[in-house]
C-alpha cells in the first residue's frame, strides 16, 4: 500500500496484526516506533503500550470508511446475509485481477 522507496526504508512491513505484535513482542531497548499505517492503529498501540513512544508519519493516514463500521452494523449485515442489498457482483476479469492482491495480503496476515 505504499511506494517501493518507503518499503525499502522501513525496518518492518506487515499486516495490522503483525505490526501490533511486533510492538507488543519487542524486547530490544528500542521503544520508539514510526508508524506508517492508519492512525487508529497507532492510537490503539499508544493506549495498550504506554511505555512506548509512537510517531505517526502523517496525520492524513485516516480511513474514514473504516471509521463508519460499528458492531451494530456488522451484526445487522450478518443477520441479513440473504438480502440482495449486500450482494457484491464483480465481472470475472476484475475478480481474477483482484484475487492476486487479496492472496498477497493473506500471506502477510
C-alpha positions in Angstrom: 0.0 0.0 0.0 3.0 2.3 -0.4 5.7 3.1 -2.9 8.8 0.9 -3.1 11.2 3.6 -1.7 9.1 3.7 1.5 9.1 -0.1 1.8 12.8 -0.2 1.3 13.4 2.4 4.0 11.2 0.6 6.5 12.6 -1.8 9.2 9.4 -3.9 9.1 6.5 -4.3 6.7 3.4 -6.3 7.8 -0.3 -6.5 8.3 -2.0 -4.6 11.0 -1.9 -7.6 13.3 1.8 -8.2 12.5 2.7 -4.5 13.3 0.8 -4.7 16.6 2.5 -7.9 17.6 5.9 -6.6 16.6 5.5 -3.7 19.0 3.9 -5.9 21.7 6.7 -8.5 21.5 9.6 -6.1 21.1 12.2 -6.9 23.7 15.0 -4.6 22.5 15.9 -1.4 24.2 14.2 0.4 21.3 10.9 1.8 22.5 10.2 4.3 19.7 8.2 3.3 16.6 7.4 5.2 13.4 4.0 4.0 12.2 3.0 4.3 8.6 -0.5 3.0 8.7 -4.0 4.1 9.7 -4.0 6.5 12.6 -6.3 4.3 14.7 -3.7 1.5 15.0 -1.2 3.9 16.4 -3.7 5.3 18.8 -4.6 1.8 20.0 -0.9 0.8 20.4 -0.2 4.0 22.3 -3.1 3.1 24.7 -2.0 -0.5 25.0 1.7 0.2 25.4 2.1 3.4 27.3 5.8 2.8 27.9 6.5 3.0 24.2 6.7 6.2 22.0 4.9 6.3 18.7 5.3 8.7 15.8 2.7 8.8 13.0 4.4 9.6 9.7 1.4 11.6 8.6 -1.8 12.9 10.2 -3.6 12.2 7.0 -3.5 8.5 7.5 -7.1 8.1 8.4 -9.5 5.7 6.8 -12.9 7.4 7.0 -14.7 4.4 5.6 -13.3 2.1 8.2 -14.5 4.5 10.9 -18.0 4.0 9.7 -18.0 0.4 10.7 -19.7 -0.4 14.0 -20.5 -3.6 15.9 -24.2 -2.9 15.3 -23.8 -2.5 11.5 -21.7 -5.7 11.4 -24.4 -7.6 13.4 -27.1 -6.3 11.1 -25.2 -7.4 7.9 -24.5 -10.8 9.4 -28.2 -11.2 10.3 -29.2 -10.3 6.8 -26.7 -12.1 4.5 -29.5 -13.2 2.2 -30.5 -9.6 1.5 -29.6 -8.7 -2.1 -28.6 -5.3 -0.9 -25.4 -6.9 0.5 -24.5 -8.9 -2.6 -21.4 -7.7 -4.5 -21.1 -8.6 -8.1 -17.8 -8.2 -9.9 -17.0 -9.1 -13.5 -14.9 -12.3 -13.8 -11.9 -10.5 -15.4 -11.9 -8.0 -12.5 -12.3 -10.7 -9.9 -9.3 -12.6 -11.3 -7.1 -9.5 -11.1 -8.4 -8.7 -7.6 -7.5 -12.1 -6.3 -3.8 -11.5 -6.6 -3.5 -8.7 -4.0 -6.0 -10.4 -1.7 -3.9 -13.6 -1.7 -0.7 -11.4 -1.1 -2.5 -9.7 1.8 -3.4 -13.0 3.3 0.2 -14.2 3.1 1.2 -11.3 5.3 -1.6 -11.8 7.9 
